[in-house]
Amino acid sequence: MRIAITGSFLAAIFAAALFTCFVNAGPSPSDRVSVVVNEQSRRVDVSIDGKPFTSYIWPDTLKKPVLYPLRTANGTIITRGFPLEPRPGERVDHPHHAGLWFNYENVNGLDFWNNSYAIKPENAPKMGTILHRSIVSAKGGSDHGELDVETDWVTFDNKVLLNEHTHFVFRGGPGFRSVDRITTLRALDEKVSFPDAKDGLMGLRVIRALEIPSDKPKVYTDISGRATTVPKLDNTGVNGTYLTSEGKKGDAAWGTRGRWCNLSGMVGDEPVTITILDHPENPGFPTYWHARGYGLFAVNPLGQKVFSNGKEELNFSLAPHASVTFRYRILISSAIATPEATEAAYKDFVAAYH
């Protein structure tokens, strides 16, 4: 059964998470949201009300840190397992699509987005890597948990192009989980350019059930011409659909602007909506949605020339020692969210970082 989530209900669950936080509280209110660092295992585990939510991980097998996996309040995993934990029935394309990540296809000519273990050795010098450097702080609490990390964006020969500081905020309550990702990039001694490109900037890869049903094989290519065939699979239980703030639905959401976008569907018997909220202070607001039917759900405010067919162009850059901050909220609701509820959540997010 599909359950509609209303604006008043969404406001109520946010109020419960942000102000009262009494529902499902453990013996110690300060332990409701737990953020536990395990440097030796290269991970930080986040739990809410004693239930795993997500982990910040930086394994050697990936070319950037990610949040993986992401779960609903009921514990249902909503991110694809491949390449970290392959599952039966999932696609095995795009090995660089793991969990929830933040990077870009063209940074001073280097490709950070498409880098993975599958890159041919001769192409490795064209790639960039994001290296985890340190956990600045990690703390739980009664209504939210926080994690601050620092990373470096480096070239093949380990030259640092950008310092990154990211502040995560984790929240949860009855029927929802959320992540705020506030990322500041700072250039070092040289200008850093982000020419308009298709693949960026923050994305996640979802489980098969939340893909849009596909009736034919498709081939996707990146800026360097690398092709990946995405075959038709069994569509049983596959029922995802996109909806943007501007009313664009399904595959029509791709390459359009909006202040928010929902990806909704049934995961087994559970209704689920993943919402990404943009922020008016972000460069390129309102963002373009790099939202693909095969399960890539991404915001790319920097690819304007690609998505507008050349009508717009940004070519964002940072002067030496300059910085820029991107603010996003990812909301995971155990409901099929309505536009009204999502608009209310968007306003809450804007107000939180105004």
N, C-alpha and C positions, 0 to 999 in steps of 0.2 A: 504494500500500500504506500502510495506517495504521500508524504506529509509536507504541507506548506508551512514555511516559517514566516511569521509576520514581523513587522517592524517593532511592535510592542513587545513581542516575545524575545526578539533579538536584544532589544534594549534591556529587558529583564535579565537575560543571562549575562550580558556584559556587566550590569550592575552587581549581579551576584559575584562575578569574578573580581571586579575591581574594588568593591566597597565592603560587602558583607563577608563573602567567602565562607559561609557556615556549612553549605551543603557538602556532604562527603568529607568533611574535615577530619583529619586524624587526631590522635591524642594531643599533638602539639601543633597549633595553627601555623607556626613558622615552618613546619615540614610539609605543608600542602603542596607546594611546588619545590621540587628537589633538583638541584643542579650539582652533579657529582663529577669531579675531574679524575681521570685516570690517564696520566701522562704516559705511563709505560705501555698501555694498550692503545694510545693515540686516539683517545675519545673522551667526550664529556657527555654523560647520560642525564637526560631530563625526564623526570617523572612527575605526574600530577595526581594527587590523591592516591599515591601508592601504585599507580599504573604507568608503565612506560609510555612516553609520548614520542620523543625523538632523541637522536644523539648527534652531536657535532663530532665528525670523524675526519682524520687526515691520514688514511692508509697509504703505504708506498705504491699501491696499485692504481691510485688516482692521481691526476695532475692538478688537483685543487681540493681544498677542504669542502665538505658538503654536510648538510643535515640529512641523515638517513637512519632508519626510515621515518616517515611521518605517519601518525595514526589519528583516528577519530577518538572522541571521548569514550567510545565503546571498545577501543582497542583494535579496530579494523585498520590494517595497513593500506594506505592509499598511494604509495610510491612503488614504481616498478622495482623488481628485484635485480634484474640484470644491470650491470655486469657483476655486482657484488654477491648476490645470492640468486642465481637463475631459478626461475620457477616454471613448471610445466604450463604450456599454453601462452606464454608471453613472447613478445617480439624480442629479437636479439640484434636489432639494428642500433646504430649510433652508440657505440660503447662509451662515449663521453657524456651520455645522458644518465647521470646517477644522482638520485635523491633530489635535493634542492641546492642550487649552486648560483654563483655570481661571477661572471667573466664576460669576455667580449672577443669577437672574431678578428678585429684589426686594431692592434695597439702598437703604434710605430711600426706597422707592417708585419707584426707577429700575430699569429692566431692562437689565442688562449682558449677559445671556445671548443674547437675541434680536437684538441690534444688528448691523446689516450695511449694506452699500451699498444693499440692497433696501428699506430702511425708507422709508415715505412722508415727505416733508418735514414734514408737519403732526404726525407722530408722533416726530420726532427729539428734541424736548425731554423726552420720557418715557424716553429711553435714556441709558445710561451707557457710557463708553469707558475702556478700560485703556490708558494711554500708557506705552510704554517710556521710561525716564529714563536709565538708565546700566548699563554692564557694570562691576560691582564688581571681579570677578576672573574669570579663565579660565585653566585650567591642565590639561595632559595628564599622563600618567603611565604607569607600567608595568602597573598593574592597574586604574586607573580615571581618568576625567577629571572635572573639576568646573567648574561655571559658576555664578556668583552675579550676579543681576540685581536692579535696583530699578525698580518701576513705580508709577504713581499711578492710582487709580480716580477718575475725574472726572465731573462732571455736564456737561450740554449747554453750560452757560455757563462751563465750565472751573474750577469749584470742586472742590478735592480733598477727597474723602470718606475715602479710605484710602491709606496708604502700604503697598506690598507689597515684601517682600524674599523672593526665591525662590532656594533652593540646589538645583541639579541635580547629580546624580551619575550618570555614564554608565559602564556596564560591559559586557563582552562576552567570549565565549569560544566554544569549539566548540559550535555548536548553540543559542546563546542570546545575547540582548541584553537590557539592562535600563536603566531610568531611575528614579531616586529623585527625587521632587519634594517638597521641604520648603518650604512656603509660610507665611510669617508676615504677617498683616494687622494694621496698627496704625491705630487711629482717631486723628483729630486733635483739634480743640477741641470736637467735638460727638459725642453718642451716635450710633452707627451700628447700625441694626436690619436683621436678615435674617429677615423673617417667613416662615413655612413656605410653600414654593412648589415646584412640580414640577421646574423646569428649573435644574439645578445638579449638581454643583459643579465637579468635574473630569471632562472627557469627551474621547472621541476618536470620530471617524467613520471606519469601516473600509471597505475595498474590497468590491466587490460579492460576491466569492466567499465572504466571511465573514458575509454576511447570512443570515438564516433564509429559506428559500424562501417566497415569498408567492404566494398563488393568487387574490388579489382586491385591488382598489384600496382604500386607506385614507386617511382624512382625520385629521390631527392638529392640535390647536389649543393655543395657549398661554393664559396667564392673561388676556390682553387680547382673546382671541377671534380672533386671526389664524389662519387656516386654511391648511394646506398639504396638497394631495392627493398621496399617494404611490401611484403606479399600479403595477399588476402588470407585471413585466418578464419577460423570458426567464430562466428559472431554470436554464439550463444552467451547470453548474459551481458553482451556489450551494448551499452545504452547511453553513453555520455553525450552531453551537448553543451555548447558554449552559449553564453548570453552576456553581451556587453551593456554598459550604461547607456549606450546609444541605440540599443535594441537590435544589434546585429546578432544573429543566431547561427549555431552550428559552424560549418566550414566558412560561412560568410564573415565570421568574426576576424579571421586572419587578415592582417595588414590594414586594420582599421584602428582608429583612435578611440579611447574611452578612459574615463577616470577609474573604472573598475570592470572586472570581468569575472563571471561565474563559470565554473565547470561542474555540472550537476549530473547525477545518475544514481541508479540503485546498485549497491555493492552487495550482492546476495539479497538479504531482506532489509538491508539498512539503506535508507535514503542518505545521500552524501552530497554536499556542495563544497567545493574548494573555491575560495574567493581570493583574488589578488587585488589589493587596493593601492592605487597610485596616490601621490601627494603633490599638491599644487606647487611646492617649492622645488620639486625635482626638475632637472634639465629635461626639456622636451615634453613637458606636461601639456595635454594628456598623452600618455604613452601610446605607441602602436603595440598591438597584440600579435606576438609571434605564437599564435595558438593553433596547433596542428591537430588534425583529427586522429593521428596515430598516437597521441598521448603527450606531446611536448606542449607545455603550457608556460609561456614566457612573456615577459615585458621587454620591449626594446625601444626606448625613447631615442636612441642614437642612430637608428637605421632609416631615417626619414626619406632619403632619396630612393631607397629600395621600395619602401611600402607605398610611396606616393607616385611611383612611376616617373620620378624626376621632377615633380612639381614643387617639391620642398627639398631643402638640403640643410643639414646642421653642421657636419664636420666639427664636432666638439673637440676641444683641446684644452690642455692645462699648461700654463706658463711654468717655467722653473719655480719650484717651491710652492706653487699654488695648489689648492685643494678643492674638492667638490664632494657634496654629500647626497646620497640617494636614500630615500625613505620608503619602505614598503611594509605592508601588513599582509600576511597570509592567514586567512580565516578558514577553518575546517568545521563545517556544521553538519550535525547528524539530522539533516532535513533538506528538502528541496527549497532553497532560499528564493524568496520573491524579490523582484526589483526594489520594492519599497523597503524591505528589511535590509537589503544590501546598501541602499542609499543611506539609510540610518547608520549602518556600520561605517560607511565611508566618512560621514560627517564626524562620527566619534574619533576616527583615526586622524582626520585633519585637525580637530581640536586638541588632540593629544600632543601634536608636534607643531604647534603654531607659534 
